[in-house]
Amino acid sequence: MRGRDDELTKKIMPTIEIEVPEYDASRGIVCRWVDGFDITVEVNKGTVTIGANKAGLLSLANHFLTLAQDDAPSGSHIHLDEDNSLEEGSVELVIVKE
């Protein structure tokens, strides 16, 4: 029975592999981007909406996993705006490890 459960899980939850740059204090946080990414960030009536294509979502996943590393210190952050990786008209987005 266990084998059938494993097969069903693989169908429902496909594996996606992401190479995450290892945190190094001398370099700080290194962002790895997937080619062709598009990311927008909007605020409407107090709600923040992050919109992204597949490459953008994979890039953001990589950034979150980079910050989640044990060696990345509290306060480490990634700052994104329309001059740095976000689409025109986006509001600033700062992702901070607490």
Stockholm file with secondary structure:
# STOCKHOLM 1.0

chainA/1-98         MRGRDDELTKKIMPTIEIEVPEYDASRGIVCRWVDGFDITVEVNKGTVTIGANKAGLLSLANHFLTLAQDDAPSGSHIHLDEDNSLEEGSVELVIVKE
#=GR chainA/1-98 SS CHHHHHHHHHHHSCCCCCCCCCCBTTTBCCCCCCTTCCEEEEEETTEEEEEECHHHHHHHHHHHHHHHSTTSCTTCEEEEBTTBBSCTTCCCEEEECC
#=GC SS_cons        CHHHHHHHHHHHSCCCCCCCCCCBTTTBCCCCCCTTCCEEEEEETTEEEEEECHHHHHHHHHHHHHHHSTTSCTTCEEEEBTTBBSCTTCCCEEEECC
//
